[in-house]
Amino acid sequence: MQTQPRRLLIENVQIFDGVSGQLFAGHVLIDGRIIAAVDTSPIAADPGTVTIDGAGRVLMPGMTDAHVHLVGMANTMPDLLTATQTQLAAATLARAKDTLLRGFTTVRDMAGDTVGIKKV
């Protein structure tokens, strides 16, 4: 199992902070699960920091969707009636990954059996 980097520095990005409505050029340092610094000036990285060049792309906070159906959007009605729990979970995990890659870092599933998915 691969571990997450302790410190991550994302340089050279256009930052959308979710508040001002404007982009600004800068750099972001993430320490574990905490955004430790956001600055328009370069941020010094220690030797253990993983650095990513954002190449001028936009960086924004993760979005939240408070009403999703992960199991329902990943599986057809025939799947829900005849597939194994393993097949349903595999399809649901794939759709959950797609959701994450679209920028949604938090979702609230409405009625799906996602307890096991949450733990992965």
C-alpha positions in Angstrom: 0.0 0.0 0.0 1.3 3.4 -1.0 1.4 6.1 1.7 0.5 9.7 1.1 3.4 12.2 1.2 3.7 14.1 4.5 4.3 17.4 2.8 3.3 18.4 -0.7 4.2 21.7 -2.4 2.2 22.7 -5.5 4.0 25.5 -7.3 3.1 27.8 -10.1 -0.7 27.6 -10.0 -3.6 29.9 -10.5 -5.4 29.7 -7.2 -9.2 29.9 -6.8 -9.9 30.3 -3.1 -13.6 29.9 -3.3 -14.2 33.2 -1.6 -12.9 36.1 -3.7 -14.1 34.9 -7.2 -10.7 35.9 -8.6 -7.7 33.7 -9.6 -4.3 34.7 -8.4 -0.8 33.2 -9.1 0.8 31.4 -6.2 2.0 28.4 -4.4 0.4 26.0 -1.9 2.0 23.9 0.8 0.0 21.0 2.2 1.3 19.3 5.4 -0.5 16.1 5.9 -4.2 17.0 5.7 -3.7 20.7 6.5 -3.1 23.5 4.0 -0.1 25.0 5.8 0.7 27.9 3.5 -0.7 29.8 0.5 1.6 32.5 -0.9 2.3 34.5 -4.0 6.0 34.3 -3.2 7.9 31.0 -3.6 7.6 28.7 -0.6 10.8 26.9 0.6 10.5 23.1 0.6 12.5 20.8 2.9 14.1 17.7 1.5 11.1 15.4 2.4 8.6 17.6 0.6 7.1 16.3 -2.7 7.0 19.2 -5.2 4.6 19.5 -8.1 4.8 22.1 -10.8 1.3 23.2 -11.6 2.4 24.8 -14.9 -0.1 27.6 -14.5 -3.1 25.4 -14.1 -6.0 26.3 -11.8 -6.0 24.9 -8.2 -9.2 25.1 -6.2 -10.7 23.6 -3.1 -12.5 20.3 -3.4 -16.2 20.5 -4.2 -18.9 18.9 -2.1 -22.0 17.2 -3.4 -24.6 16.7 -0.7 -26.9 14.4 -2.7 -25.4 11.6 -4.7 -26.3 7.9 -5.3 -23.0 6.2 -5.7 -24.4 2.7 -5.8 -27.3 3.8 -8.0 -25.3 5.7 -10.6 -22.7 2.9 -10.8 -25.1 0.0 -11.3 -28.1 -0.7 -13.5 -31.4 -2.0 -12.1 -30.6 -5.5 -13.4 -27.2 -5.3 -11.7 -28.9 -4.3 -8.4 -31.2 -7.3 -8.7 -28.7 -10.0 -9.9 -25.1 -9.0 -9.4 -23.0 -10.1 -6.4 -22.1 -7.7 -3.6 -18.5 -7.8 -4.9 -19.6 -6.7 -8.4 -21.8 -3.9 -7.0 -18.9 -2.7 -4.8 -16.4 -2.8 -7.7 -18.6 -0.7 -10.0 -19.4 1.7 -7.1 -15.7 2.2 -6.3 -15.0 3.0 -10.0 -17.7 5.6 -10.0 -16.5 7.0 -6.7 -13.0 7.5 -8.2 -14.6 9.2 -11.3 -16.4 11.5 -8.9 -13.1 12.3 -7.1 -11.3 13.0 -10.4 -14.1 15.5 -11.3 -13.1 17.5 -8.2 -15.6 16.3 -5.6 -13.7 15.5 -2.5 -16.7 15.2 -0.2 -20.0 13.5 -1.1 -23.1 12.5 1.0 -24.6 9.3 -0.3 -28.4 9.2 -0.1 -29.4 5.6 0.8 -26.7 3.6 -0.9 -24.8 0.9 1.1 -21.5 2.7 1.0 -20.1 1.9 4.5 -17.4 -0.4 3.0 -16.7 2.1 0.2 -16.0 4.8 2.8 -13.3 2.7 4.5 -11.4 2.1 1.2 
